[in-house]
């Protein structure tokens, strides 16, 4: 007999408490192997593929793409040891690729009796931080007031049982028997109407002669926030399912009706349009006012915003800058990039200069312990560098940069950059940096006053390298000039130390041979 196991979102580390579902990698009814990735999620740090520790048949998925899932909430249920034939008996009507218990129209799996000790060991234990599957330890579920679930629906029944035909069949197996099962409900409109979660996995409510069908928690929330009664919305999805686009269109129409003078304008335009047979222009009713756009500060964008704000709140930062002649640095790079030799990037040369400068000025490779009121000087340089991706700004970290050669730095920076753009950086590759290098010159700007990457103590900014008039060896010449800026935490050092660091960096840029003396 197959045992239905529930796999919840594991602890992703770094204090993260939730993740956003980006892409489901499996369908209901699909057979999965142990440790096979089942969903791709985005945290405040990175994109992560989450592997399932159980092998068997997927009987339900929880949460649609774009939904936020708190740590500890269910992702999928898997019939361990089941085959597709078993699935047909356990989950009526379920077919591979037919959808999910929470969003695709297939019913959720019924809860199975508690697994034996041998069955509990079927998990691999190789999931993410803080999530072990080798033992059948009891997991306490947090019941929220009013039965509300953080996924936007109602509190799920104890034991992972789902409602609907399959859930009703298994109610007697749930802890506490039928009386211990809570009915699922979700708010449908401003009146607070709710509906039971049926075989389609949607929330439905009989209102008069029609049924309101909603799956997405986002759809319900949008309707609630805009005072929209979903009973008045016609769904364009399968079987009348109300989609996000339906709610957005209804909200626009609601706003158009609420615009000052819109009713009078509509009354004046309608007779004329009827007389001429012309369609009423939407602009006349809606007006020419563009709608404001609201972008949620969540995920990676929200995490970056919080870090910027915290840095400005806690760190008394100051900035100093200097122009430097980078002509010789560019020449040195060309000389190093000979055919057959490992390619060296300009950023790698600047990174090597940074590690040499931090060896001379260790005060800047530090952090401030505000609780202990101590400056903590760090023994190793874990060098972060800013990288722009489609999902926003990220700062990959080169571990032990002080112990790497220029060639090693170049190869690691290239690898991390490529991985960042693909959205595949791990949490370890994005955290625990001690100093950051920010090359904003790639955007075509000369200078900047960057915000320190909290809780670090300093950041070196590099502007574009451009041909400018420069006095070289007593004569005016056209040279390749770059502006360097250092933003530093004034608690860890004074201006003399910061100026000495920046001056050393500028000297190495102008005379790369100085690096040899530091080796």
N, C-alpha and C positions, 0 to 999 in steps of 0.2 A: 504494500500500500504506500502510495506516495505521501510524503510529508511536505506540507506547504510551509516554507520558511520565508520570513520577512526580512528584507535587507534594507536597513535605514541609512541615511546619509551619515557617513562617518565623520569623526573629528578631523578636519583638514589641517590642523596645526595653526600656529601663530595667532591663537586667540580668535580665529574666525568662527562665527556662530551661524552662518547661513551661506548659501550658494544659489546661483541662478541657473536653471536648466537651459542649456544652449541647444543641445541636439541629442535626441534619443538614438542610441545605437542598436537597439533591439526592439522587436515587436512582440505583442502578446501572442502566445502560442509558439514562439521561437525557442529552439533548444539552445541553451548556453552552456559553456564549459566553465569549470572552476577558474576564477580569476580573469574571466573574459570581461572587458570593459562593456558596460551596459548603458552609460550615459556620459555625456560631456557637460561639465558644469563650469561656470565662471565664478570665481571668488573675487574678493577685493584685491587679490594678489596676482592670480594667473588663471589660465584655462587648464582644467584638470579632467582627465578621463578616469572615471570611477569604476574599478573592477568589482565584480560581484564574487563573494567567496563561496557561493553555492553553485553546483552544477545541476541542471534539470530543465524544466519547461517554464518559461515566463508565463505566469497566470494573471498578472496585473501590473500596471504602471501607475505611479501617482505623481501628478503634476504635469502640466503641459509646458511646452517650450516657452521660455520667457518668465515662468513662475519662479518665485523665490521659495527655497525649501530650507527650513531651519535644520541644524544638526540634530540628529536623533529622530527625525520624521521619516516615514517610509519612502523608499524609492521604487522598489519592485517587490513582488512576491514570486517565489520560485517553487515549483513542485519538484522537490528533490527525489530523484529516482523515477520520475514520471516520463512517459513517452506521449507523443501526440494523441494516441488512442485513449490514454488515461485522462488527458486534459479534457477530452470531449465529455467524459462522465463527470469530471470535477467542476468544470465550468461550462454550463450549457450554452451552446451557440458560439463558443469561442473558436475562431479560425486564425491561422497565422496571417498576420498583416491586417487583421480586421479592426485594429484600434486598441485602446487601452481602457482599463476600468475607470480611469479618471478623465479621459478625454477622447477616446476614439470610438466609443459605442459598445465595446465588449464589457461584460460584467466583471466585477472584481472577483477574485478567488475566495472561496469559503475558507474559513479558518480550520486548520486540522488539529487533532489532539496534540498535546504536548509531545515533543520528540523524545525518544529515548536517549540515553547517554551515548550509545553508539551512533545514532543518527545525528546527534549534535556535533559530533566530530567531523561531519562531512565538509564543513567549511575549511578553507585553506589557511585562514589566519593571516594571509598576505595582503591585507587591505591597507588603508591609509592610517595616519597617525591616530593613536588612541582608539582603534577599532579592532578588537580581537574576536576571532570566531572559533577558536579552538575549544572553548568550553561553553556549556549551556547555562551560563549565569543568567539569573532572572533580571529582566530589564524593566525598570519602573517607568510607567508612562505618566507624563504630566497632564493632568486634566485641567483645561482652562475653564474659567467661569462661563456658564451659559452654554457649555458644550462647543464653543467655537474653536475651530482649528486654525493654526497659522497659515495653512495653505489656502484659506479663503472659504472652505466649506465647513462642515460641522465636525465635531469631535468624532473620531473613528471608534468603533466598538472595541472593547478590550480584547486582547489576543490577536489583533490584526484582522478580525473578521470584517467583511464588507457587507453593506446592505444590499438589497435587491434579492432576486430569486436565489442566487448562490449563497448570499449572506444569511437569508432566512433559513435555509436548509441546515446551516451550521450553527444556528443560534444556540442549540442545546449543548454544543461542545464548548461554547465560550464560557469564561469564568463567570460564575454567578447565574448561569443558565439564561433563559429568555428574559428574565427580569433584569439581568445585568447588562443588556445590550441597549446602547443609546441610539436613538433614531438620528440619522443624518439630516441636517437642514441647513439652508443657506438663505440669506436675505435676498429677496428679489427686487424690491423696490422701496420707495420711501415709506410705504405703509408697513414694511417689515414682514411681508408675506413670505412664507417658506414653502418648500416642497420636499418630498421624500426622494432619495436617490434610488432610482429604479434600475432596470436591467440595462439600460443604455448608458449608465454611469452619469447621466445628466441630472440636474436639479429641475424638477418639473412641478408646476402648480396648475391645477384646474381652476380657471377663472372664467366663469360663464360658460361659453361654448368652445373655448380654445385652450390649448395647453401652452404654457410658457416653458421652453426648454433652454437651459443655460448650463454650460460646462465650466467655462473659464471663471476663476475667481476675479480676474482682472475685469471681465465684463460686468460682473455684479458690482464690483467696487466703483467702476466708472459710472454706472447707472445711479448708484446710491449717492455719489458725490455731486452729481449734476441734477438730482431730483427727478430722475427719469423713471417712470413706471414701465417695467419690462413687459407688462401685459399689453401695452399699446404698441410694442415693437414687433414687426414681422421679421422673422428670421429667414435668412437666405441660405442657411446651411442645410445639410441633409436632414430630412424629417422636420423641417422648420427650426433647426437649431439656430439660436441667436449668436451671431459672431461679433467680434470686436468692431468690424466695419459697419455692421448694422447699428450698433450703439453710437458710433461716431457720427453716422449720418443723422440719426435721430436727435443727437445733441445739437448738431448744426441747425437742424430745422427748429428745434426748441429755442435756440438763441435768436434765430431770425424772427420768430414770432414775438420774442420779448424785446426786440429792438424798439426804441422810442419812435413812434410814427410809422412803424412797419405795417400795422393793421390799416391805417388810413391810406398809406401808399398802395397797399395791396388792393384796397377797395377802389382806389382811383384808377389803378392800372388795369384791373380785371375787366371792367366794361369795355374799355378801349381795345383791349386785346381780343375780347370776344367779338367786337364789331369788325375788327380788321382781320381776325383769324390768326393773328400773330401770337407767338408764344411769349409769355411774360418773362422778361429778362431777370435772371437770378440776382444780378447785381442791383437791380432796382429795389428788390425786397431786402436783400441782405445788407445793402449799403456798400460803400467802398472801403469800409474799415477792415484792415487785415486782422486776422486772429493772432493773439499772442501765442508763442510757443513755449511750452514748459518741458524741461529736460530733467528727469529725476537724477539726483545726486546719489547714485548707488553703484554697486560693483566697483570696478577699478577707478571710475571717475570719482565716485564718492569717497573712496579710500584716499585718493590723491588730494582731494579737497580738504579732507580732515587733517591730513598730514601737513599740508601747507599752512592751514590755520593754526595748528598746534605749534608749528615751528615759529610762526610770527608771534604767537602768544607767549611762548616760553623762552625763546632765545633772543638775547640782546645782540643782534647782529650788526656788523659794520662792514663796509666794502672799501677796498682800495684797488687801484688799477694802474696799468702802465702799458705804453706802446713798446713793441719790440720788433726788431728786424729779423724776420724769419727766412731770409734768403738762404743763409747757410744751412738751416735745418732742412729746407726743401732739397738743397743740393746733396746733403748727406743721405736723405731718403732715396734719391735717384741713384746714388752710388751703391746703396745697399741692395736695391732691387735689380740686380743683374740677372741675366737669364740663368735658370737652374737653381737659383737661391730662393729660400722661402720669402714670400712677399711680406714686406713690412709696411703697415699702414701709418699714416701721419698720427692717428689717434694713439697707436701703440708707442710711438716715439714720445708723445706728450705724457702718456701714462708712465713710461720709464723715467721721464724727468720728474714727475710727481713723486714717485717712490724714492728717488734720490733726494728730493727736497724734504720729504717727510723724515728721512733718516737724519737729516741735519736739524730739522725743527719738529721733533716728536710731540711738541705741545699741541700741534694741530691734528694729530692722529689720536683723538681722544673723544670722550663724551662726559656729560655731567650727570652724576647721580643726585637728583634733586632731593630724594628722601634722606640720603645720608649726608647731603651737602658736601660732596666730594667730587673732585675732578679725577676721572679715571683715564690714565694714559694706556693705550692699547699696544701690545707687543707686536702684533702682525698688521699688515696693511691689506685690507680687503677692499679693493678699489671698485667703486660703482661708477658707471657711466650712463648718461642719459641717452635713451633710445626712443624715437618716435615710432609708434606703430598705429595700425588702423584702429586698435582698441584704446588708444591713448598713450600717454607718456609712461614708460617703465624705466627702471634703473637696474639692469643686470649687474651682478657683482662678480668680479674676478677674484677668486680666493688666493690668498698668499701672493699678491702681486709683487711684493718686495723681493720674493725669491725667484722671480721669473725673468728670463731674458727678453729682449725686444721681440725676438721671433716668437717666443712662447706667448707673450702678451698679445701680439697681433693675431695669432691663430685662435686664442681663446676669445678675444673680442669679436672676431668674425663669427665664431660658432655661436656665441651668446646672442649676437645681433640677429643672425638668421633664425635662431630658435624663437627669439622674442617676436619677430614679425610673423612667425607661424603660430604664435599663441601657445607655444609648448614649454615655456619656462617653468621649472619647478619652484616651489616656495624657497628651497635652499639657495637657488640661483638668484633670488630677488630680495633676500633679506640679509641682515647683519653686516652691512657695509660699514666701513670706518671713515671713508673719505670719498668724495664724488668729483668726477671730472665731467664737465658739461660743455660740449662743443656746439654752441648755438650758432657758430659761424656758418653751419650748413644751411641755415635759413637766410643767409645773405645779410646779416646784421653785424655791426662792428662791436657793440658793447651791450652789457646787461648787468643787472644786480640780482643774481639768482637767489632764490630762497633756499636756505640750508636744508638738506635732507635729514630731518629729525630722526634719530637723536645724535647725528654726527656733529662735528664742531666746525667744519669748513667745507667749502666747495670752490674749485677753480673753474672759472669760465673762460672760454676761448672763442673769440670772434672770428670773422672771416679774415682770410689772408688776401690782401689786395695790394696792387701796385700803387705806391705813393711816393712823393718826393721825400728824400731822407738824406741827411748829412752822413756820408760814409767816407771815413778816412780824410776828413777835412774838406770834402767836396760834395756838392749837391748831386744826388743821383736818384734814379728811380729804383726803389727796392720793394721787396715783398714784406709788408708791414701787417702786424697782427696786434690787436688789443687783448691783454690778459687782465682778468679781474679776479680778486679773491674776496669772497664773503666769508667772514669768520665770526665765531662766537666770542664776544669780548670777555666772557667769563674765563675762558681757558688761556688767554694770552692778551698781551697789550699790542698796540700798533707797531712797536719795534719788531716783535717776533713776526707778525703778519707781513710787515714790509720786507723783512729779511727773507722770508719764504718766497714772496712774490718776486723779489729782485733776483734770487738764485734761479728761479724758473725762467725769468726773462733772459738772464745771462746764458743759460744752457740753450735756450732757443736761438740766441744770436751766435753762440759759439758751442756747437754740439760736442766739440772735443773736451769740454769741461766735464762731461759725463764720465770720461775715462778715469778722471782723478777720484771719482766717488766709488769706483768699482773695487 
